Amino acid sequence: MSAVEQPQQVDHQAKTESGASPASLMFLPPRTKLAILGAILLTMFLASLDQTVVGTALPRIITELNGASLYVWVVSAYLLTSTVTVPIYGKFSDVFGRKVMLMIGVSLFLLGSWLSGASQNMTELVVFRAIQGLGAGALFPIVIATIADLYSPRERGRFQGLFGAVFGLSFIVGPFIGGWITDHVSWHWVFYVNVPFGIASLAVLATVLPGIGRRRASARDLDYLGIVLFTAGVVPFMLGLTNKGNVSSTGQLASWTDPNVMGLIAVGLAILVVFLFVETRAKEPIVPLDLFRGRDYSVSMAAVFVFGIAMFAAVLFMPRFYQTVRGISATASGYYIWPLLVGLMGGSIGTGLLISRLGRYKWLMTGGAVVMVIGGFSLTHLTAGISDWELWGMMLILGLGVGPSMAGYTVVVQNLVPMDRLGVATSTLTFLRQIGASVGLAAAGTVFSSQFASRLPTNLAEQGVPQTLIPQLVKLSGVLQNVGNGRSLLEHILPAPLQVLIPKVVAGANDALALAIGDLFWITVMAGLLGLACTLTLRDLPLRTARELRAQAAGIAEGERVPQAAVSET
């Protein structure tokens, strides 16, 4: 049952302090709420934009710093620290208040940005990117929780839809900004550019954002053992997934049985089992397991995880299709997936608006899941010769299906929990979405690599490559799937009489690559079907209004039981 349906009994220690409470913030003047909304969306935009901007600049960075061996760690260090800290920030924001934790997160992000820009070698850059990630871990969950503090579930959909819009916008403008700064100024300014915008955001937050949701809790009650065990479990688990997704210099992926993959994942999972046991006994757990006793909450979290698996493969592998098969530049390839991003933004904003207007969500999100499955299935038919317009239509359908899951489930989960646990519920949702994305990318990399190697012999033969040469070329499958298809290597190893076959080898490799990318969208289809099943089991509960939440909060502050009938009557 939802939190509003169940009688709530809250300890006096969990009372909100004098000052602004989450329920009272819903009655701030509209102009003040819009100023707060603008500041927190700017902080979220900075975090999401940073990932796409840095990706464009990385080739130049590793060239100047001579750090190809640490290339993947520039991304992995940021991803690791930002993922691990998400639930910790969410819990702390419930206890110490959104404002202080959000400002700490933004400050750490800006410090990491400035230091990253000042890096003189790759080791420094990796360390400073980890610091940047420590701050970024606060931004997404606390921003979403703050939106929930400002607006009731009934109003919240149209504003939570902006989350998907900001995410999509960052993917559109990020490659352009990163490429322009790298080419015309310096790669250092890819990081420095965050600083003035972040300072402006901090100034607005300090001025207009009240202290939100602070509770009287003793520092000694915090779940320090849980924080240590959670970090100790998530770090090796994420490292194992990262090692699985990283491509070696030959273009090959590590095996799942590699100790650096499955060994680390197993160690991480074992520690996380101990963490779950500790959480059942913690006074202030960072992941409250009692929330999972509610069917709708558990189902929603499972859906967020599987949709996370489904949604990121297209964002990362479609640019690879354009760069390798179509020969488009890295910067331009980001723009060729515009229908996917437009669909994602449209689906997110449109679903949010409809949820707010109708006050219901189940069938909107069910429709979104069906569209996602249709879009993923259409992309399983990807070929090297497909027209741009046909491919754009497929990506648009997929984006329209992905968008509702980004806005909808945030509203659902926040509608199910008491106001004093919004932060931890939102951070758990964000964490599971990121873990799902990591699992999905590792699985997609495995499917792509294996399918490319298995399809390559057939496609080379169809292009007229002699059968005697095909086994030798299959051994180079890791190189043939890279941008340029290993032309320089082929020119070096093939005898002069056979070099006339290079165009046919490249054509066969591109055919195999397109089909292999199509194969990985079966992951999207299967994960989408699981998400659809989860969505169908949800109950379409009414979304609470601001007045209902205020009545509930008033009862909680008195330590009373607030039955649904009393809340509805108010």
GIBEL-V552553 format. One record per pair of residues at least 4 apart in sequence whose C-alpha atoms are under 6 Angstrom apart, sorted by the first residue. I is the first residue (numbers start at 1). GAP is how many residues later the second one is. D is the distance in Angstrom with one decimal. If there is no record, write none. Layout:
I:GAP:D  I:GAP:D
This chain:
1:293:5.8  2:414:4.5  3:413:5.1  3:414:5.0  3:415:5.8  5:559:5.4  7:554:5.5  7:555:5.5  7:556:5.2  8:553:5.4  9:552:5.5  10:549:5.7  13:203:5.8  14:201:5.7  15:200:6.0  15:542:5.5  16:198:5.9  16:199:4.8  17:198:5.9  20:192:5.8  21:191:5.6  21:192:5.0  22:127:4.7  22:190:5.9  22:191:5.5  23:527:5.2  25:125:5.3  26:124:4.6  26:125:5.3  39:162:5.1  40:103:5.7  44:95:5.9  45:4:5.7  45:121:5.8  46:4:6.0  49:121:4.6  49:125:5.7  50:4:5.9  52:122:5.0  53:121:4.7  53:122:5.6  53:125:4.3  54:4:6.0  56:119:5.8  56:122:5.6  57:121:5.9  62:4:5.3  62:5:4.9  62:6:5.6  65:56:5.4  67:55:5.6  73:4:5.4  74:52:5.0  76:4:5.9  77:53:4.9  78:51:5.3  78:52:4.7  78:55:4.5  81:49:5.9  81:52:5.1  81:53:5.3  82:51:4.4  82:52:5.3  82:54:5.5  82:55:4.0  85:52:5.3  86:51:4.8  86:341:5.7  87:340:5.0  87:341:5.7  89:4:5.9  89:49:5.5  90:333:4.6  90:334:4.5  90:337:4.9  91:195:5.3  91:333:4.7  92:4:5.6  93:4:4.6  93:5:4.6  93:8:5.8  93:330:6.0  94:119:6.0  94:329:5.4  95:119:5.3  95:120:5.0  96:118:4.9  97:114:5.9  97:115:5.0  97:116:5.2  97:117:4.2  98:4:5.8  98:114:5.4  99:112:5.5  103:4:6.0  105:30:4.0  105:33:5.1  106:29:5.9  108:27:4.5  109:23:4.4  109:26:4.3  109:27:5.8  110:85:5.7  112:4:5.9  112:16:5.2  112:19:5.0  112:20:4.0  113:78:5.0  114:78:5.6  115:13:5.9  116:9:5.3  116:12:5.2  117:71:4.4  117:74:5.0  117:75:5.8  119:5:5.6  119:6:5.4  125:4:5.9  138:4:5.9  139:4:5.7  141:285:5.6  141:286:4.8  142:4:5.9  145:277:6.0  145:278:5.4  151:4:5.8  151:5:5.3  152:4:5.6  152:393:5.3  152:394:4.9  153:262:5.8  153:390:5.3  153:391:5.5  154:202:5.2  154:205:5.7  154:389:5.0  154:390:5.8  154:391:5.5  155:201:5.1  156:4:6.0  157:195:3.9  157:196:5.9  157:198:5.6  157:199:5.2  158:194:4.2  158:195:4.3  160:247:5.5  161:187:4.8  161:188:4.2  161:191:4.8  161:246:4.9  164:181:5.6  164:184:5.4  165:4:6.0  165:180:4.4  168:173:5.2  168:177:5.9  170:4:5.3  174:4:5.9  175:4:5.8  175:156:5.5  176:4:6.0  180:4:5.8  181:4:5.1  182:4:4.9  182:5:4.6  189:4:5.6  194:4:5.9  202:4:6.0  204:4:5.9  205:4:5.1  222:62:5.3  223:61:5.7  223:62:5.4  226:4:5.8  226:49:6.0  229:46:5.5  231:4:5.9  233:35:4.1  233:38:4.9  233:39:5.0  234:4:5.9  234:34:5.9  236:28:5.0  236:32:5.1  237:27:5.8  237:28:4.3  237:31:4.6  238:4:6.0  240:21:4.1  240:24:5.1  240:25:5.2  241:201:6.0  243:18:5.9  244:10:5.3  244:17:5.8  244:198:5.7  245:197:4.7  245:200:5.9  247:4:5.3  247:5:5.5  247:6:5.0  248:4:5.4  250:228:5.3  250:229:5.6  251:227:3.9  251:228:5.5  252:226:5.1  256:5:5.9  256:6:5.7  257:5:5.6  259:4:4.3  260:4:5.8  262:4:5.9  279:6:5.5  292:5:5.9  292:6:5.0  296:4:5.9  296:242:5.7  299:235:5.8  303:4:6.0  303:228:4.8  303:231:5.7  304:129:5.6  305:127:5.2  305:128:5.0  305:131:4.8  306:221:5.4  306:225:5.9  308:125:4.8  308:128:4.5  308:129:4.7  309:127:4.6  309:128:4.8  309:131:4.1  310:214:4.2  310:217:5.4  313:4:5.9  314:4:5.4  319:14:5.1  320:4:5.9  321:4:5.4  322:4:4.8  322:6:5.6  322:11:5.8  323:4:4.8  323:5:4.5  323:6:5.9  324:159:4.6  325:185:5.3  328:5:5.8  329:4:6.0  338:4:6.0  339:4:5.9  339:53:5.7  339:56:5.8  339:57:4.6  340:55:4.7  340:56:4.8  340:59:4.6  342:4:6.0  343:4:5.8  343:53:5.0  343:56:4.1  343:57:4.3  344:55:4.2  344:56:5.3  344:58:6.0  344:59:4.4  346:4:5.7  347:4:5.8  347:53:4.6  347:56:4.2  347:57:5.4  348:55:4.0  348:56:4.9  348:59:5.5  351:53:5.5  354:4:5.9  355:4:5.3  355:5:5.6  355:6:5.6  359:184:5.7  362:178:5.3  363:4:6.0  365:39:5.9  366:169:6.0  368:33:4.4  368:36:5.7  369:32:5.8  369:163:5.4  371:30:4.7  372:26:5.0  372:29:3.9  372:30:5.8  373:152:5.0  373:155:5.5  375:19:5.7  375:22:5.0  375:23:4.1  376:145:5.6  376:148:5.7  376:149:5.4  379:139:5.7  380:138:4.1  380:139:5.5  380:141:5.5  381:137:5.9  382:136:4.9  383:131:5.1  383:132:5.6  384:127:5.2  384:130:5.2  388:4:5.9  404:4:5.4  405:4:5.8  422:4:6.0  427:4:6.0  432:4:5.9  436:4:6.0  440:4:5.9  444:4:6.0  444:76:5.6  447:4:5.9  447:73:5.8  448:4:6.0  448:68:5.2  448:69:6.0  448:72:6.0  451:4:6.0  451:65:5.2  452:4:5.9  452:60:5.6  452:61:5.8  452:64:5.2  453:24:6.0  455:57:5.5  456:56:5.3  459:49:4.9  460:5:5.5  460:48:4.6  461:4:5.2  463:41:5.6  463:45:5.9  479:7:5.5  480:5:4.3  480:6:5.3  481:4:5.7  490:4:5.7  523:4:6.0  524:4:5.7  548:19:5.4  549:4:6.0  555:5:5.1  555:7:5.9  556:4:5.6
